[in-house]
Amino acid sequence: MSTSIGIHDLSLATTEFVLPHTALAEYNGTDIGKYHVGIGQQSMSVPAADEDIVTLAAAAAAPIIARHGSDGIRTVIFATESSIDQAKSAGVYVHSLLGLPSACRVVELKQACYGATAGLQFAIGLVRRDPTQRVLVIASDVSKYDLDSPGEATQGAAAVAMLVGTDPAVLRIEEPSGVFTADVMDFWRPNYRDTALVDGHESIAAYLQAVEGAWKDYTEHDGRPLEDFAAFVYHQPFTKMAYKAHRHLLDYVGFASDKDTISKALGLTTAYNTVIGNSYTASVYLGLAALLDQAEDLTDRSIGFLSYGSGSVAEFFAGTVVPGYREHLRTEAHHESIDRRKTLDYAAYRELHQRTFPADGGDHLTPAQTSGPFRLAGLRGHKRIYEAR
Ligand code: HMG
């Protein structure tokens, strides 16, 4: 029997601030039904001036290191598409903030929202090669579209850290995977922009195409039949997208796709995403956290995952929940992380959205806003300065 490998611990973090969709709707004159029902979003996380993908990632990963120590962690994989540097991995800053040993490799991965799933699979490969090792996989993103664009309602920010190793306490990741790639321009962000460009309706069609492709490949590699799964966790750019995707999959395989069947299969997975918004690479793993934190006992049940990243790459894979997993969940801490956010009005959100660092190489301190454990203190000589609070 092959070694069991998977997620041993999972922890999330989100931002200091939150913008309710009611405030956005009031500002732009949209009927709130479009946000609450049409896209299924209540609010979105907004980073403070001194928060970014590094501070969020470190905040998500610190409790994992506090619980398990750093022994055996020889690799840190940092998945993001809101990178802060073209050369240096954001993970190196996190490695330093967490005080991880120097005998460690750290790397950043990118393929839109899919990156963390690649990270998880690569981590499993490393652990299979040397079962004494553990890999820290971090997904951290700030989703940012232009103000006054249709994408504005689908922003958000969060990080999820996962410890991957043998005999996992939470979720065993299974083989096989179904994978899919297609060269499409549905969503992208050229290096000279800090907001994403998107063809919204094309992106929904590309996502649905990828669901079909990944599932087809999964079945061709002897994956489980659809009826084996207790729940499905989809990438959630907005929570209604998960409903569209699952309906598409059910129609594709010829199963009933009524509202109740779909809600039963994925309703619990949307609780965090509906109030956090799109967190790109972290989104599908926030869905997993929401499911595990709320569901009745899922011991020995299989969960189906569909990870999608625009551009596009998708993967369908399965995980089986491990006996005793509930003792290892961080439900209370997850709720605290979400509930601690302070509500912004639209003007304050807009000001934060428009903030950029001058590119003159000078000393630029950031205002102290975050109450999180780490902060971006400023930029000095083009170098980002991070500190523990
Ligand atoms: P839009 O054009 O503003 O909205 O864009 P719409 O007119 O399509 O309306 C949205 C839904 O609300 C529709 O429902 C309306 O009927 C409904 P649907 O027909 O889709 O079922 N609606 C209402 N419902 C109730 N009461 C009302 C009402 N009015 C309308 N009063 C869009 C929406 C999501 C396209 C836009 O926000 C956008 O471009 N977002 C960014 C792109 C995105 O999230 N794409 C998702 C797939 S791609 C992906 O997941 C990858 C991504 O995460 C990036 C990555 O991989 O890195 C984005």
Residues whose N, C-alpha, C, O or C-beta is under 5 A from the ligand:
A	BS01	HMG	D31 G33 K34 V37 G38 I39 A112 C113 P150 G151 T154 F187 V198 G200 H201 S203 I204 Y207 P237 Y280 Y308 G309 S310
